[in-house]
Amino acid sequence: MRATIDRIEAGRLLPPDDLKRLGLSPRRLLRVVLETVDDEDDISITEMNAKGGAFNHLADEPDLYSDTDLIERNEDFVR
């Protein structure tokens, strides 16, 4: 996986000792490219959506079709 974070302050990423060693002010804006070296922690798009709550609103919506509706619509196939 590869991701880019644009315009983040160095002080939010690095401890003071590392900032000093690199000669960076804590308020210096950086562009950071993150690249994983293994797939161990990768999660699927479905897991991201679930963890992010992308479909939580659907729990409040009524079901459009019940099992009974499906049986009524397909009686010829059920028997």
C-alpha positions in Angstrom: 0.0 0.0 0.0 1.2 3.5 -0.7 -0.4 6.8 0.6 0.7 10.4 0.6 0.0 12.9 3.3 0.3 16.5 2.1 1.1 19.4 4.3 1.5 17.9 7.8 3.6 19.6 10.5 6.9 17.8 11.3 6.2 18.1 15.0 3.1 15.9 14.6 5.2 13.1 13.1 8.6 13.2 14.8 9.9 13.4 18.4 11.9 16.5 19.3 15.2 14.7 19.2 14.7 13.6 15.6 13.5 17.1 14.6 16.7 18.5 16.0 18.9 15.9 14.3 17.3 16.6 11.0 17.3 20.4 11.5 13.6 20.8 11.2 11.3 23.2 13.0 8.2 21.5 14.6 6.0 23.7 12.4 7.8 22.9 9.1 5.2 21.6 6.6 6.1 18.2 5.1 4.8 15.9 2.4 5.1 12.4 3.6 4.9 9.3 1.4 3.9 6.2 3.3 4.7 2.8 1.8 4.2 -0.5 3.5 6.8 -3.2 3.1 4.4 -6.1 3.7 0.7 -6.8 3.4 0.3 -8.1 6.9 -1.8 -5.1 8.1 -3.8 -4.5 5.0 -7.6 -4.5 5.4 -10.2 -4.9 2.7 -12.3 -2.1 1.4 -15.3 -3.7 3.0 -13.6 -3.7 6.4 -12.6 -0.1 6.0 -16.3 0.8 5.2 -17.5 -1.1 8.2 -15.0 0.4 10.6 -15.6 3.9 9.2 -19.4 3.6 9.6 -20.1 4.1 5.9 -23.2 2.0 5.9 -24.4 2.6 9.5 -27.3 4.7 8.2 -28.8 1.6 6.5 -29.6 0.1 9.9 -32.2 2.8 10.4 -33.8 2.3 6.9 -36.7 -0.1 6.6 -36.1 -3.3 4.6 -37.5 -3.0 1.1 -38.2 -6.7 0.8 -38.9 -9.3 3.4 -38.6 -13.0 3.0 -42.4 -13.2 2.6 -42.3 -10.7 -0.3 -39.7 -12.8 -2.0 -41.8 -15.9 -1.6 -45.0 -14.1 -2.9 -43.1 -12.8 -5.9 -41.6 -16.2 -6.8 -44.4 -18.6 -5.8 -44.0 -20.5 -9.0 -40.3 -21.2 -8.4 -40.8 -22.1 -4.7 -43.3 -24.9 -5.3 
